[in-house]
Amino acid sequence: MPSVFQSIVATRRSHRDTILPESTVFDSELEDLVKFALDNSPSYFNSQGSRAILVVKEDHQKLWDAAKESAKAVQSGEYLEGTLAKIDGWRNGYGTILIYDDEENLKGFQAKIPPLAEIFVEHQAHSSGILQFVLWTSLSEKGLGGSLQHQQALVQDYAKQAFGVADSWKLVAQIPFGKIKEGTVLPDRVNAPIETRFKAVGTSKEDPKTFLKTITTTTKTVKAADGSVVSTETTTKTELKPKLV
Ligand SMILES: Cc1cc2nc3c(=O)[nH]c(=O)nc-3n(C[C@H](O)[C@H](O)[C@H](O)COP(=O)(O)O)c2cc1C
């Protein structure tokens, strides 16, 4: 049976055009959700180089309207039509979380440990991915559908001037979200055979709960009235204690 955590993880899906301009929670809860994700998502060297901006309602709509204008300036024909249709799906939501990398933060860690400068770029991407997952899944837990988008080319300039974004913040992803349209049924995700993606090494069928053995030794001493020891008896008891208590 899946755990509560596993059920929440399994419920998160990509809701691209199945969202409404409504929320299931107060804006203050959305703010707390984003702050929680920032505070509790691990980052390489605890560098905390990710940033997030929560944008809701009219400001969210203006953001995606600006994306449409940007798209019209650089795309045409069927490709543009497709982009505009996709943007309409996200715009029809309640809000968007913009996720940034702070390049100053990254440079700081690269300067501190030069041999790791190159790998830190990758590690910042991993850190951001974890944050993105926590945000997306937390929204899902609140009954809000979202998707993960990478339309920085279309929205970054508008967001920078409209929300006063620092120069060092680099937009890396967007999560448009909203209440899920009633009756939405997404097709099941098709997963490749698990055997091609998983190996186990050194596992056994032994119940991990019985791994902890405790051995208790008890000595019983019988004494005479004058205090002298008449006999001693030592017993040893072995108990299998549940490991996960
Ligand atoms: C790193 C990453 C990048 C993604 N980029 C996009 C994207 O640009 N646009 C989009 O609509 N979905 C994007 N997705 C969503 C995936 O397509 C989606 O999660 C996957 O098909 C599984 O479907 P599910 O989210 O419904 O479980 C991305 C997901 C990940 C993890």
The ligand as a MOL file (V3000), in Angstrom:
LIG
                    3D

  0  0  0     0  0            999 V3000
M  V30 BEGIN CTAB
M  V30 COUNTS 31 33 0 0 0
M  V30 BEGIN ATOM
M  V30 1 C 13.0700 18.6260 -16.1870 0
M  V30 2 C 11.6900 18.6250 -16.7830 0
M  V30 3 C 11.3850 19.4860 -17.8150 0
M  V30 4 C 10.0960 19.5590 -18.3130 0
M  V30 5 N 9.7810 20.4950 -19.2620 0
M  V30 6 C 8.5030 20.6310 -19.6510 0
M  V30 7 C 8.1320 21.6830 -20.5270 0
M  V30 8 O 8.9560 22.5030 -20.9270 0
M  V30 9 N 6.8280 21.7710 -20.8910 0
M  V30 10 C 5.8760 20.8930 -20.4440 0
M  V30 11 O 4.7020 21.0350 -20.7830 0
M  V30 12 N 6.2110 19.8720 -19.5970 0
M  V30 13 C 7.4860 19.7300 -19.1940 0
M  V30 14 N 7.8230 18.7460 -18.3080 0
M  V30 15 C 6.8010 17.8010 -17.8500 0
M  V30 16 C 6.9710 16.3930 -18.3900 0
M  V30 17 O 6.7030 16.3460 -19.7640 0
M  V30 18 C 6.0300 15.4820 -17.6010 0
M  V30 19 O 6.3140 15.6110 -16.2380 0
M  V30 20 C 6.1470 14.0360 -18.0180 0
M  V30 21 O 5.6930 13.8590 -19.3300 0
M  V30 22 C 5.3600 13.1090 -17.1050 0
M  V30 23 O 3.9860 13.4930 -17.0330 0
M  V30 24 P 3.3010 13.9330 -15.6730 0
M  V30 25 O 3.9190 15.2400 -15.2390 0
M  V30 26 O 1.8320 14.0730 -15.9810 0
M  V30 27 O 3.5560 12.8850 -14.6460 0
M  V30 28 C 9.1080 18.6790 -17.7930 0
M  V30 29 C 9.4310 17.7960 -16.7670 0
M  V30 30 C 10.6920 17.7730 -16.2570 0
M  V30 31 C 10.9990 16.8420 -15.1020 0
M  V30 END ATOM
M  V30 BEGIN BOND
M  V30 1 1 1 2
M  V30 2 1 2 3
M  V30 3 2 2 30
M  V30 4 2 3 4
M  V30 5 1 4 5
M  V30 6 1 4 28
M  V30 7 2 5 6
M  V30 8 1 6 7
M  V30 9 1 6 13
M  V30 10 2 7 8
M  V30 11 1 7 9
M  V30 12 1 9 10
M  V30 13 2 10 11
M  V30 14 1 10 12
M  V30 15 2 12 13
M  V30 16 1 13 14
M  V30 17 1 14 15
M  V30 18 1 14 28
M  V30 19 1 15 16
M  V30 20 1 16 17
M  V30 21 1 16 18
M  V30 22 1 18 19
M  V30 23 1 18 20
M  V30 24 1 20 21
M  V30 25 1 20 22
M  V30 26 1 22 23
M  V30 27 1 23 24
M  V30 28 2 24 25
M  V30 29 1 24 26
M  V30 30 1 24 27
M  V30 31 2 28 29
M  V30 32 1 29 30
M  V30 33 1 30 31
M  V30 END BOND
M  V30 END CTAB
M  END
